[in-house]
Amino acid sequence: MYSVSTKDKRCATCEYWRGMRNVSKNGKLVEYERLGQCSNSRSLKRGKEISGTEIPCNYWLQWSALR
């Protein structure tokens, strides 16, 4: 498992990233499996296998579990 701050704009914190992930018990981290896929139809990354730590595209939207 990998982790990234819930405040970071990374693929793992984006609504459109599809991969195994959870918010940590303290609510400060997103814990995730390394690879997932982008599901945003407007993104050039759509359907591609990408790391959760990648800097997101212009269509990043905060994951609803973090709101």
N, C-alpha and C positions, 0 to 999 in steps of 0.2 A: 504494500500500500504506500502511496505517496501522499503528500499533503501540501496545501497552499492556503494562504490566508483568505478568509472570506471577503476581505477588502480588496484583494488583487483582481485586476481585470485579466483573467486568464481563461483559456477554453474551459477548464474544469469548473469555473464559476459562472459559465454562460448557460442560459436557458436552452440553447440549441445544441449543446454538446451532449452526445449520447454515449455514456459509459457508466461503469459501476462507480458510484460515489455516495458519500454520506456526509452530513454535517457532524463535526465532532461534538462530544457531550458538552464541552464548554462553549460551543457556538462560534469559536474563533477560526476554525480550520475546516476546509473541505478535504476529506480523505477520499482518495480515488485510485482506481487501477490506472496504470500508465496510459493506455490507449483507449480512444473512443472515436466517434464519428461526428462530424458536423451535420446537422439536419436543417440548416437554414437554406432555403431555396435561392436566396440572393447571394450567398457567399461562394467564393471561388473554392473554398475548402469543403463544400457540400459533398457528402458521401465518401470523403477521404478519411483514412485512418490518421488521426492526429493525436499528439501528446496533450495531456491536460495542462501542461505548463506552457504551452505555446501562447504567445501574445495573440489575442484575438483579432479578428477582422473588424471592419467598421460597423458590423451588425451585432456586436456583442450586446446582450441583454442580460441583466442580472438574473441568475437562477431563482425561480420563484420560492424555493426552500429557504433562501437567504433574506427574503423580504419580511 
